Amino acid sequence: MTRWTRLTDLSFFGGRFEEPSVLLEVGQELATFQRLVTKLAEDLWYLENPDSKRLPNNFDASTKLRFKAVKDGSTTLPIDAPIENDTEETLFGERPSPYVEQAIQLLIEAIQSQEHKRELPPRFPRNRVDGVVQLGSTLHDDEGICIGNGRPQSRATYSQATRERFREYHTTYYEDVITLYGEIRAIDKDGHVAQLRLPNKRRVEVRFLDDQQRMFMDALQWPSAVLTGLVEMSKADGFIRRVKSVTELSPADPEPEDESLTQWIASRRRDSDWELVPADLSSRLDEYLHPGSPEA
């Protein structure tokens, strides 16, 4: 039998929640909250383990949350996390997953930032903004969700106004076809999603078609890859949110070792490119760089 421990509270307020009862529609909000917590926990784990290609066994089970009952006379759901399972070895022993705890706190900090019209926390993955926007989709304009318990810094109020600020952030993206360099680190074959680890060690979600699955499976064996596709990026800072589709995927050339960078670049130029370089370039460099100047 699984043992559980109290983790946080979800309280619904306003409009239809003035009476101490919880509507069945809340089920959709709970499912969205669960998906958000699981994805954020995964992001945090990969952030601490950048060289890992997959999550550890039972990680998904450690992120599953539950509530047993509504608090008497309220619209508050106490949320529990698993700490022990008699039939399956637990990942974190006699405590809930620290990544789930951190994920909930990170979500609270992100919501607080939009409550007070501040920048999102640096650690909050921008590709999870659309997941936050989905939270509250069944609520009316005068309704909201309070997440957390205890100290004020551990609580956040998610109102429709806060949701709208997330939505505005979500819509400040544009799409372009660009080429990325990195390493294919994990693949969800059922969801047709891969993870590309960029040189800065950040992971980007990559979506692929069914007939591209074999190509991505092969790419798991490559030291690094070059990927070209339709990329969604932030207009404000160029932040790469995700790769929506892939047109090309190939092994990357090895990085230069013994040869100099200029030799490495030169070795990859076509012969026809050199025909465009003047034969006297080295002796008349200033003239070519500054045509018409007195010193040229």
Helices and strands as residue ranges (DSSP letters): E 3-13, G 15-17, H 26-48, H 59-62, E 76-84, H 98-115, G 126-128, H 129-134, E 144-148, G 152-154, E 155-159, H 160-170, E 173-188, E 193-197, E 203-207, G 210-212, H 213-219, E 225-234, E 240-251, H 261-267, H 271-274, H 285-289
